[in-house]
Amino acid sequence: MNVESRFYLRDRRNVRLAREFTHETLTTWSWTDRTDDVQLCVSELATNAVLHGVPPGRGFALHLCLHPTDGVLRVEIHDSGPGEIRAPDHAPPDAEHGRGLLLVTALADKWGVGERAPGKFVWCEFYGCSAACRAPAPLAPAPTWS
């Protein structure tokens, strides 16, 4: 299993750094499936953490985990803030906010929220298997001719 983590202070500029770290990590792992979707979800979840989940003076953690046997990529954003998270049913067309979890719902294969002390973590998973985690099928042995 491949696991990488980073901690970021509560600062909007760190959303970009989390997205870049995700890109670099996926490149290192040669995981090329749906990278734009993954980076957008990291951006949305990190933004939510900075705006709503991280108390002043604190930060958030980004965890990336790739299960090479099945190609599932799990993204987790941990923060120490309280609050219940759920995706809205819809966002009004002129709304400036409220679309982040709608995007995560649309792009990720699964997502959810877990408890931690203090705070919570929001996770999402992406199914797929890039070339790095797909082992080629073994070739059948060549028949031997007598």
N, C-alpha and C positions, 0 to 999 in steps of 0.2 A: 504494500500500500504506500502511495506517495502522499506526504502531508507537508504542507508549508503554512506558516502563520506569520502575521505581522500585527503590531500594535500601532495605533495612530491616536494622536491627541485630538480633542474636539476642535476641529478647524475645517472649514469648508474646502480648503485647498488640499486636504488629505484625502478627499474623495477621489481626486485625480490620481494621487499616489497609489491608492488602493486598486484602482482600475489598471494602472501601469504594472503594479506588482502582479496582478492577475494575468495580464498579457505575458509578462516575462516568465511566470511560472508555467503557464500552459505551453508556451514555446519550448521551455526546457523539457517538459514532459512529452513533447511532440503530440499534444492533444489538440487537434485542429478542428474538431467538431464544434460547430455553433459558438465559436469564440466571441463573435459580436454579441450574441444573446447573453452569454455568461458575463461579459464585461458590462453590458447595460444593466443586468440584474445586480451586479456588485455595486455599480454606481448608485442605483436606486436605493438599495438596502443601506449602503454607507451614508448616503444623504439623509435617509430617515433616521439613522442612528445619531448623526451630528445634529439634526434639527429637533428631534423629538426624544431621543433615548439616552443621550449622554449628558449628565449634569455638568455644570461648569467646572473646569479644572480636571476633568476625567477624560477618558478616551474610549475607543472601541477596538476590538480585535477582529481581524479577518482570518478565517481558517479555510484552506482549500485542501480537499482530500480526493484523491483519485484511486478508485478501486480498479486495478489493472485487469483483474479477471473478468469483470463484467463491463468495464468502461464507464461506470457511473461516476460523475464528478459531483461532489457535494461542496457547496459554498455555505459558510456560516459567518454571520456578523453578530458578535457578542457586545452588549453594552450593559451598563450598570444602572440604567434608569428603569423606573417603574412603567407600567402601562400595558394595556391589552392591545394586541395588533390584530387587525382583520382587514381584508381588502374590501373597499367599498363596492357596492353593486355597479356603480357607474360614476363618472365625473362629468359635471356639466361642461359643455363645449368651451365655455369662456373661463373656466376655472384655471387659476394659475398653479394650483397644487392639487394633490389627491390622485394622481395617476401612477405613482411609483409602484404600489402593490398590484394595481391592475396590470401593469407591464410585466411584473414578476409572474403573476398568475398566467398571463398569456404566453410567456416565453419559456418558463421553466416547466419541467415535467411534473414536479411536485414541489411544494413549499409548505412551511409550517413554522411554528413558534415553540420554543422550549424554555423552561424556567431554569434559572441559575441564581445563585445567591452572591451578591445582589444582582438584580436585573433579569435579563432574558437574552435569548439568542434567536435570530431569525435565520432559517436555512432554506436553501433551494437545491434541487438536484436536476442534473441534466443527463439523460441517457444517450449513449452513443459510444462508439468505440473507434478511435482514430487508429491509424496504421501502427502506431507505437504499441498499443495494447492488444492488437489482434495478432495472434501467432498464426502464421500460415499453416494450413492443414498439412499434416505430414503426407509425404508422397507414399503411395502404396509401393511396396517393394516390387521391383521389376521381376517378371516371371523368369524362372530359370528354365532353359531349354536343354533337354538331355540329348 
